[in-house]
Amino acid sequence: MAHVHNSSVKRSLQVALLCGAIFAFLGAGDQAARFNDLGHRMMCVCGCSQILLECNHVGCKYSDTMRGELMAALDRGDSDDLLMQAFVQKYGTTVIAAPTATGFNRVAWVMPYLALVLGITTVVLIMRAWRMRPLVLPAGAVRPVSGAELEKFRERAREDTEL
């Protein structure tokens, strides 16, 4: 009986140790993932027009400094929003790779698509109006014939030309 109790305690300790290791490694990857995510949401301000973590501009004075500031903010435990706002205050709005989905920025994202849809709709309506306009013929001109009326004239011509 003591052997069973001893093995269950040993098994419980192993499970606890395994759970602790899993949680420790999950937390370690979290900061690297945040660094990668936030670094790809920012632009380097050196003028190379590249994402911060992908800036390969030779002699760039900004990318290493900005990466260090990003890592320091993550080490301090700053939230993503606080960190992004700090970079915007220091480097300006050009540091953000994609505009936020609020206020005027939302309109800036929607307007090109809205203009495209309105343009296509306008072209379709104008073409439909041109097709439906009445045909104006000069005096003495022959009206074009089509559809069922044309078939009636063809049938009559076949009958008249049979010998």
C-alpha positions in Angstrom: 0.0 0.0 0.0 2.9 2.4 0.8 4.3 1.6 -2.7 1.0 2.7 -4.4 0.9 5.9 -2.3 4.6 6.6 -3.1 4.1 6.2 -6.9 1.0 8.4 -7.0 2.9 11.2 -5.2 5.8 10.8 -7.6 3.4 10.8 -10.6 1.7 14.0 -9.2 5.0 15.7 -8.8 6.0 14.8 -12.4 2.7 16.1 -13.8 3.1 19.4 -11.8 6.7 19.8 -13.0 5.6 19.2 -16.6 2.8 21.7 -16.3 5.2 24.3 -14.8 7.6 23.8 -17.6 4.9 24.2 -20.2 3.7 27.4 -18.7 7.2 28.8 -18.4 7.9 28.1 -22.1 4.6 29.5 -23.2 5.4 32.8 -21.5 8.9 32.9 -23.0 7.6 32.7 -26.6 4.9 35.3 -25.9 7.3 38.3 -25.7 9.1 37.2 -28.9 5.7 36.9 -30.6 4.7 40.4 -29.4 8.0 41.8 -30.5 7.5 40.3 -34.0 3.9 41.5 -34.2 4.6 45.0 -33.0 7.7 45.3 -35.1 5.8 44.4 -38.2 3.1 47.0 -37.4 5.7 49.8 -37.4 7.7 51.5 -40.2 11.3 52.5 -39.9 11.5 56.3 -40.0 14.9 56.5 -41.8 13.1 57.1 -45.1 13.6 53.6 -46.5 9.8 52.9 -46.5 10.3 49.5 -45.0 8.7 47.7 -42.0 10.8 48.2 -38.9 11.9 44.6 -38.5 12.7 44.3 -42.2 14.7 47.5 -42.6 18.0 46.6 -44.2 19.0 50.1 -45.1 22.8 50.3 -44.9 23.9 52.6 -42.1 20.3 53.1 -40.8 20.5 55.2 -37.6 16.9 54.5 -36.6 16.1 50.8 -37.0 18.5 49.5 -34.2 17.4 52.3 -31.9 13.7 51.7 -32.5 14.1 47.9 -32.1 15.9 48.6 -28.7 13.1 50.9 -27.6 10.5 48.3 -28.6 12.3 45.6 -26.6 12.7 47.9 -23.6 9.0 48.7 -23.6 8.1 45.0 -23.8 10.5 44.3 -20.9 8.7 47.0 -18.9 5.4 45.3 -19.6 3.8 48.2 -21.6 0.6 47.3 -23.3 0.5 47.2 -27.1 -1.6 50.4 -27.3 0.6 52.3 -24.9 3.7 51.2 -26.8 2.3 52.2 -30.2 1.1 55.6 -28.8 4.6 56.2 -27.4 6.2 55.6 -30.8 3.6 57.8 -32.5 4.4 60.6 -30.0 8.1 60.3 -30.5 8.3 59.6 -34.3 5.0 60.8 -35.6 2.1 59.0 -37.3 4.4 57.8 -40.1 5.7 55.2 -37.8 2.4 53.2 -38.0 2.5 50.8 -41.0 -1.3 50.7 -41.4 -3.8 53.3 -40.3 -6.1 52.6 -37.4 -9.7 51.7 -38.1 -11.1 54.7 -36.4 -12.3 58.2 -37.4 -10.9 59.7 -40.5 -8.6 56.7 -41.1 -11.6 54.4 -41.6 -12.9 56.8 -44.2 -9.5 56.9 -45.9 -9.6 53.1 -46.2 -13.2 53.0 -47.5 -13.2 55.9 -50.0 -11.2 54.2 -52.8 -13.6 51.3 -52.8 -16.6 53.5 -52.6 -15.4 55.6 -55.5 -14.8 52.5 -57.6 -18.3 51.2 -56.9 -19.9 54.6 -57.7 -17.8 54.9 -60.9 -18.9 51.5 -62.2 -22.5 52.2 -61.2 -22.4 55.5 -63.1 -20.9 53.9 -66.2 -23.5 51.1 -66.2 -26.4 53.6 -65.8 -25.1 55.9 -68.6 -24.7 52.9 -70.9 -28.2 51.7 -70.1 -29.6 55.2 -70.8 -27.8 55.4 -74.1 -29.2 52.0 -75.2 -32.8 52.9 -74.2 -32.8 56.4 -75.9 -35.2 56.6 -78.9 -33.7 56.4 -82.4 -34.0 59.7 -84.2 -34.1 59.3 -88.0 -33.8 62.1 -90.6 -36.9 62.7 -92.7 -37.3 60.0 -95.4 -34.9 57.5 -93.8 -35.7 53.9 -93.5 -36.2 52.6 -89.9 -33.9 49.6 -89.1 -35.8 46.3 -88.6 -34.8 43.6 -86.0 -36.2 40.8 -84.0 -39.6 39.2 -84.9 -40.3 41.8 -87.5 -37.1 40.9 -89.3 -37.9 37.2 -89.2 -41.4 38.0 -90.7 -39.7 39.8 -93.7 -37.3 37.0 -94.2 -40.1 34.4 -94.3 -42.0 36.6 -96.8 -38.9 36.8 -99.0 -38.5 33.0 -98.9 -42.1 32.6 -100.0 -41.8 35.1 -102.8 -38.6 33.6 -104.2 -39.7 30.0 -104.3 -40.5 28.8 -107.8 
